[in-house]
Amino acid sequence: MTTIDDLHFRLLVIGLLLKGAADDLRDADVAPVSDNVRNIGKALASIHDVLWSIQARRPDLTPAAFPRLPPDAEG
């Protein structure tokens, strides 16, 4: 059974891989570059949404790159 810790870690790794892929698309000139980078950006935004949900449940898993939600924030 997958734990929140496992899911959190995998999503962080996937986010890093996607960011690298977006950088590589520019270097490799895989047309249409702007559309492909935009699609990767949408995927990253979706991953970040899930990470925010995890953070709301487990604030201790918040990486330094993600600011903590204020304690009174609704989630």
C-alpha positions as CSV (number, residue, x, y, z in Angstrom):
1,M,0.0,0.0,0.0
2,T,1.3,3.4,-1.0
3,T,1.8,5.9,1.8
4,I,1.5,9.7,1.6
5,D,5.2,9.9,2.0
6,D,5.8,7.7,-1.0
7,L,3.3,9.6,-3.1
8,H,4.8,12.9,-2.1
9,F,8.3,11.8,-3.0
10,R,7.3,10.4,-6.4
11,L,5.4,13.6,-7.3
12,L,8.4,15.7,-6.4
13,V,10.7,13.5,-8.6
14,I,8.1,13.6,-11.4
15,G,8.0,17.4,-11.2
16,L,11.8,17.6,-11.4
17,L,11.8,15.3,-14.4
18,L,9.1,17.2,-16.2
19,K,10.9,20.5,-15.6
20,G,14.0,18.9,-17.1
21,A,12.0,17.7,-20.0
22,A,10.7,21.2,-20.7
23,D,14.3,22.5,-20.7
24,D,15.3,19.7,-23.0
25,L,12.5,20.4,-25.4
26,R,13.9,23.9,-26.0
27,D,17.4,22.5,-26.5
28,A,16.2,19.8,-28.8
29,D,13.8,22.1,-30.7
30,V,11.0,19.6,-30.7
31,A,8.3,21.5,-32.6
32,P,6.0,23.0,-31.7
33,V,8.3,24.0,-28.8
34,S,6.0,26.5,-27.2
35,D,3.0,24.2,-27.3
36,N,5.0,21.3,-25.9
37,V,6.4,23.4,-23.1
38,R,3.0,24.7,-22.3
39,N,1.6,21.1,-22.1
40,I,4.4,20.2,-19.7
41,G,3.6,23.3,-17.7
42,K,0.0,22.2,-17.4
43,A,1.2,18.8,-16.1
44,L,3.4,20.5,-13.6
45,A,0.6,22.7,-12.4
46,S,-1.6,19.6,-11.8
47,I,1.2,17.9,-9.9
48,H,1.6,21.0,-7.7
49,D,-2.1,21.0,-7.0
50,V,-1.8,17.5,-5.6
51,L,1.3,18.5,-3.7
52,W,-0.7,21.3,-2.1
53,S,-3.4,18.8,-1.1
54,I,-0.7,16.6,0.5
55,Q,0.7,19.7,2.3
56,A,-2.6,20.5,3.7
57,R,-2.8,17.1,5.2
58,R,0.8,16.7,6.1
59,P,2.6,20.1,6.6
60,D,5.8,18.3,7.6
61,L,6.2,17.1,4.0
62,T,6.4,20.7,2.6
63,P,9.7,21.1,0.8
64,A,11.5,24.4,1.0
65,A,10.4,25.2,-2.5
66,F,6.7,25.3,-1.4
67,P,5.7,27.9,1.1
68,R,3.6,26.6,4.0
69,L,0.0,27.4,4.1
70,P,-1.1,29.6,7.0
71,P,-2.6,27.6,9.8
72,D,-6.0,29.2,9.3
73,A,-6.1,28.5,5.5
74,E,-9.0,26.4,4.3
75,G,-8.1,23.3,2.3
